[in-house]
Amino acid sequence: MSINSKFLNRISDISKIDFDNNLNGYSSPFMSYEFLSSLEESGSVGVSNGWQPFHFSSYENDKLNGFMPLYLKNNSQGEFVFDHQWSYALSRANRSYYPKLLSAIPFTPCETKKIITSNNNEDYCLESTKQLMEEKNIETWHILFPSQDTGEKLISNDFIKRSGYRFVWNNKKYKVFEDYLNIFTSKQRKNIKTERRKIKNAGITFITKDYDSITEEDWDDFYLFYKNTYAERMQAPYLNRQFFKHINKNKKALKPVLFFAVYENRKIAGSLCFQGEDTLYGRHWGAFENIDNLHFECCYYQGIDYCIKNNIKYFDPGVQGEHKIRRGFEPQSCDSYHYVLQEDFRDAIKNFCYEESKSVESYLRACQEYTPIKKEYRI
């Protein structure tokens, strides 16, 4: 039996047929060939913006049996795990933090399996990548938001766990939106009804576009909203219009869902989700009008209503955002894992993560107390 590995500068070095036929074990659309190739083919990911693809692939008797998205990063943008202090610390020691290795889905802070194999053998991937670090003298390797079973494997392979959190909505077998409201205290039920009523009284309605009804015109509209969100912060958007063309081409596999806010027959805002095996993932949003409660309705209540109607178990709108608690999203741990090549820096990072974890644990306990959900309905 012959096993070997390759590090690839583009995912297209693997055929889609081989990827789909030989790999399994991922349930989110973001680990799919279609999503990763859309990022690369559109130019949203590449050397020019600090995301150089360097994907791990393994082969048994020349047959693909393992894959991990991997990037050589020369910055820390678009990751949602902030390591700038680590970079400064290493530079003060006259050592280079960049390039670093990153296993993640670009611009997508969603928990999903990050190493997929046909034989459940993740160790070969880990050892091969560690060897690469030694050969190229790369100081750090970061795996962001892996599945929990992968996290346990990483700890046993000398990765350092960095604690984080996210807020997830759990469908408790609701039949209608009113069932969801009944989990709250009376005060919060009233608050949510008031938020929704203000949007309705303003004359704003909503259109839901499933993947099979989304058109290129819809993507044109959404991209203008998305781009405007970044323009208001005087930033360039991470994703370009070409990326959404690729998403549209692969919409049957990726299952995007668009929610549009409409005022006087004109779209004024939109949010984009993707549907996984049992989860709706909220990813991007934008608007032309700054209207109270529009963000909550477009990004949360429309998605919740969609999950109830389509019997989707979870709604993951992305990391951070305490305001989600008041709308029924419950705090959960969402961790990243870090392998540090040199012992001196490894000890420093381990101490940093340990101290930080105590703050995260305290914060999560506070969130549980802050929630307006009745105790009998909490996770």
C-alpha positions in Angstrom: 0.0 0.0 0.0 1.4 3.4 -1.1 0.4 6.6 0.7 1.6 10.0 -0.3 0.6 13.7 0.1 0.6 16.8 -2.0 0.2 20.5 -1.2 -1.8 22.1 -4.0 -1.8 25.8 -5.1 -5.4 25.5 -6.4 -8.3 23.2 -5.7 -8.7 22.6 -9.4 -5.6 20.4 -9.2 -8.1 17.9 -7.8 -11.0 16.9 -10.1 -14.5 17.5 -8.9 -15.4 13.9 -9.7 -12.5 12.6 -7.5 -13.4 15.0 -4.7 -17.1 14.0 -4.6 -16.6 10.3 -5.1 -13.7 9.7 -2.7 -14.3 12.1 0.2 -17.2 12.3 2.7 -18.0 13.3 6.2 -18.8 17.0 5.7 -22.3 18.4 6.1 -21.9 22.1 5.5 -21.8 23.7 2.0 -18.6 25.5 2.8 -16.4 22.4 2.6 -17.7 21.5 -0.8 -15.7 21.6 -3.9 -18.2 24.1 -5.4 -17.8 26.7 -2.6 -14.0 26.5 -2.3 -13.5 26.6 -6.1 -15.9 29.6 -6.3 -13.6 31.5 -4.0 -10.5 30.8 -6.1 -12.0 31.1 -9.6 -13.6 34.4 -8.8 -10.3 35.8 -7.5 -11.8 36.5 -4.0 -9.1 34.3 -2.6 -5.5 34.3 -3.9 -2.0 35.5 -3.5 -2.9 39.2 -4.1 -5.1 39.4 -1.0 -3.0 37.2 1.3 -4.9 33.9 0.9 -2.5 31.7 -1.1 -4.1 28.2 -1.5 -1.9 25.4 -0.3 -4.4 22.7 0.2 -3.4 19.4 1.7 -4.4 16.2 -0.2 -3.4 12.6 0.4 -3.5 9.6 -1.9 -3.6 5.8 -1.3 -2.4 3.9 -4.4 -2.9 7.1 -6.3 -6.5 7.4 -5.3 -7.6 10.6 -3.4 -8.4 9.7 0.2 -7.9 13.0 2.2 -8.3 16.8 1.9 -7.9 19.8 4.2 -8.3 23.4 3.1 -5.0 25.1 3.8 -3.7 28.6 3.0 -0.4 30.4 3.4 -1.4 33.7 4.9 0.7 36.9 5.0 -1.9 38.8 7.1 -4.7 37.9 9.5 -7.7 39.5 7.6 -11.0 37.7 7.1 -10.4 35.1 9.8 -12.6 36.1 12.8 -10.0 34.9 15.2 -7.7 37.7 16.2 -4.0 36.9 16.6 -2.4 40.3 16.2 -0.9 40.3 19.7 0.8 37.0 18.8 2.2 38.5 15.6 3.6 41.5 17.6 5.1 39.3 20.2 7.0 37.3 17.7 8.2 40.3 15.7 9.6 41.8 18.9 11.7 38.7 19.2 13.0 39.3 15.6 11.1 36.3 14.2 8.6 36.1 11.4 5.0 35.3 12.3 4.1 35.4 8.6 3.6 33.5 6.5 1.5 31.3 8.7 -0.5 28.2 7.8 -4.3 28.5 8.1 -6.9 25.7 7.8 -10.2 27.5 7.5 -13.0 28.5 5.1 -12.1 32.1 4.0 -14.4 34.8 5.4 -16.7 32.1 6.9 -16.6 31.7 10.7 -18.8 28.5 10.7 -18.0 25.3 12.6 -17.6 22.5 10.2 -15.3 19.5 9.6 -11.9 20.8 8.3 -10.2 17.5 7.5 -12.2 15.1 5.4 -10.9 11.6 4.6 -12.2 8.4 3.1 -10.7 6.3 5.9 -11.1 8.6 9.0 -7.3 8.8 9.2 -6.6 12.4 10.2 -3.2 11.7 11.7 -1.4 11.5 8.3 -2.7 14.9 7.4 -1.5 16.4 10.7 2.0 14.8 10.6 2.5 15.7 7.0 1.7 19.4 7.6 3.9 19.5 10.7 6.7 18.2 8.6 6.1 20.9 6.0 6.3 23.5 8.8 9.7 22.3 9.8 11.0 22.2 6.2 9.8 25.8 5.5 10.4 27.1 9.1 6.8 28.2 9.4 6.2 29.2 13.0 2.4 28.6 13.4 -0.5 26.7 12.0 -4.1 27.6 12.9 -7.2 25.5 12.4 -10.3 27.6 12.9 -13.8 26.3 13.9 -13.3 22.6 13.3 -16.0 20.1 14.3 -15.8 18.9 18.0 -14.5 15.5 17.1 -11.6 17.0 15.2 -10.9 19.3 18.1 -10.4 16.4 20.4 -8.0 14.8 17.9 -6.0 18.1 17.6 -5.5 18.4 21.3 -4.0 14.9 21.4 -1.6 16.1 18.6 -0.2 19.0 20.6 -2.5 21.7 19.3 -3.4 24.5 21.7 -7.1 25.1 22.2 -8.3 28.7 22.0 -11.8 29.2 23.4 -14.4 31.1 21.5 -18.2 31.3 21.3 -21.1 31.7 18.9 -24.8 32.1 19.2 -27.1 29.4 17.6 -30.8 29.1 17.3 -32.3 25.7 18.1 -35.5 24.6 16.5 -37.5 23.0 19.4 -40.0 21.4 17.0 -41.9 24.7 16.4 -44.9 24.5 14.1 -45.3 28.3 13.7 -43.5 31.5 14.6 -45.8 32.0 17.6 -44.5 28.8 19.1 -41.0 30.2 19.1 -42.2 33.4 20.8 -43.7 31.3 23.6 -40.2 30.3 24.9 -39.6 33.9 26.0 -40.6 35.8 29.1 -43.7 38.0 28.4 -41.5 41.1 28.3 -39.3 39.8 25.5 -42.2 38.4 23.6 -43.7 41.9 23.5 -40.3 43.4 22.5 -40.0 41.1 19.5 -43.6 41.7 18.4 -43.0 45.4 18.6 -39.8 45.2 16.5 -41.6 43.2 13.8 -44.7 45.5 13.9 -42.6 48.6 13.3 -41.1 47.1 10.2 -44.6 46.1 8.9 -46.1 49.5 9.8 -43.3 51.2 7.8 -44.6 49.4 4.7 -41.7 47.0 4.4 -42.4 43.5 3.1 -40.1 40.5 2.5 -39.4 38.2 -0.4 -37.7 34.8 0.1 -35.7 33.4 -2.8 -34.7 29.7 -2.5 -31.8 28.5 -4.6 -34.1 27.2 -7.4 -35.7 30.7 -7.9 -32.7 33.0 -7.5 -31.8 34.9 -10.6 -28.7 36.9 -11.7 -30.7 40.0 -11.2 -31.2 39.0 -7.5 -27.5 38.6 -7.2 -26.9 42.0 -8.7 -29.2 43.5 -6.2 -27.8 41.6 -3.2 -24.2 42.5 -4.2 -25.0 46.2 -4.1 -26.3 45.8 -0.6 -23.3 43.7 0.5 -20.8 46.2 -1.0 -22.5 49.1 0.6 -22.1 47.6 4.0 -18.3 47.6 3.6 -18.3 51.1 1.9 -20.0 52.5 5.0 -17.0 51.3 7.0 -14.6 52.6 4.2 -13.5 49.1 3.4 -13.4 47.0 0.3 -15.6 43.9 0.3 -13.9 40.5 0.8 -16.0 38.9 -2.0 -16.4 40.2 -5.5 -19.4 40.1 -7.9 -17.8 37.2 -9.8 -17.9 35.0 -6.7 -21.7 35.3 -6.6 -21.9 34.4 -10.3 -20.1 31.2 -9.4 -22.5 30.6 -6.5 -25.4 31.0 -8.8 -23.9 28.5 -11.2 -23.5 26.0 -8.4 -26.7 27.0 -6.5 -28.2 23.5 -6.7 -25.3 22.1 -4.7 -24.7 25.1 -2.4 -28.4 25.9 -1.6 -28.2 29.6 -1.1 -31.3 31.4 0.3 -31.8 35.2 -0.1 -34.2 37.3 2.0 -35.0 40.7 0.5 -36.7 43.6 2.2 -39.0 45.5 -0.2 -40.3 49.1 0.1 -42.6 50.6 -2.5 -41.8 47.8 -5.0 -38.0 48.4 -4.6 -35.5 46.1 -2.8 -33.8 48.1 0.0 -31.9 45.3 1.9 -31.0 41.7 1.7 -29.4 38.9 3.6 -27.8 35.7 2.3 -27.9 32.3 4.0 -26.8 28.8 2.9 -28.6 25.6 3.8 -26.6 22.7 5.1 -27.7 19.2 6.2 -29.5 20.4 9.3 -28.4 24.0 9.7 -29.2 27.3 8.0 -26.0 29.4 8.0 -26.4 33.2 7.9 -23.5 34.8 6.1 -23.8 38.3 4.6 -26.2 41.2 4.6 -26.5 44.8 3.4 -28.9 47.6 3.0 -29.4 51.0 1.4 -31.7 52.3 4.1 -30.8 52.8 7.8 -34.1 51.7 9.4 -34.6 50.7 13.0 -35.0 46.9 13.4 -34.5 46.2 9.7 -31.3 44.2 10.5 -33.0 42.1 13.1 -35.9 41.3 10.8 -33.8 40.6 7.7 -31.0 38.6 9.4 -32.7 36.8 12.2 -36.5 36.7 12.2 -36.8 35.9 8.4 -34.3 33.1 8.9 -36.0 31.7 12.0 -39.3 31.7 10.2 -37.7 29.9 7.2 -36.3 27.2 9.6 -39.6 26.7 11.2 -41.4 26.3 7.9 -38.8 24.0 6.4 -38.1 22.0 9.6 -34.4 23.0 9.8 -32.9 22.2 13.2 -30.4 25.0 13.7 -29.8 28.5 12.5 -26.2 29.7 12.8 -25.9 33.4 12.0 -22.1 33.6 12.6 -19.8 34.4 15.6 -20.2 37.2 18.1 -23.1 39.6 18.8 -24.7 39.7 22.2 -27.8 41.2 20.7 -28.6 37.7 19.3 -29.3 36.4 22.9 -32.4 38.6 23.2 -33.8 37.0 20.1 -33.4 33.4 21.1 -29.9 32.5 20.0 -28.1 30.6 22.7 -24.4 30.7 23.4 -22.2 27.8 22.5 -18.4 27.2 22.5 -16.7 27.6 19.1 -13.0 27.0 19.4 -9.9 27.3 17.3 -6.7 25.2 17.5 -3.1 26.3 17.1 0.1 24.4 16.5 3.3 26.3 17.4 6.6 25.0 16.1 9.0 26.4 18.6 8.7 25.5 22.3 9.4 29.0 23.7 6.6 30.6 21.7 4.3 27.6 22.2 4.5 28.0 26.0 3.6 31.7 25.7 0.6 31.0 23.5 -0.5 28.2 25.8 -0.5 30.6 28.8 -2.3 33.3 26.7 -5.1 30.9 25.7 -5.4 29.5 29.2 -5.9 33.0 30.7 -8.3 34.0 27.9 -10.4 30.8 28.4 -11.2 31.8 31.9 -12.7 35.1 30.6 -14.6 33.3 27.9 -16.1 30.8 30.4 -17.1 33.7 32.6 -18.7 35.5 29.7 -20.7 32.4 28.7 -22.0 32.0 32.2 -23.1 35.6 32.1 -24.9 35.0 28.8 -26.9 32.2 30.3 -28.1 34.5 33.0 -28.8 37.3 30.6 -31.0 35.2 28.3 -34.8 36.0 28.3 -35.6 32.4 27.4 -37.6 30.6 30.0 -35.5 28.0 31.9 -37.4 25.0 30.7 -36.6 25.9 27.0 -32.9 26.5 27.4 -30.3 24.2 25.8 
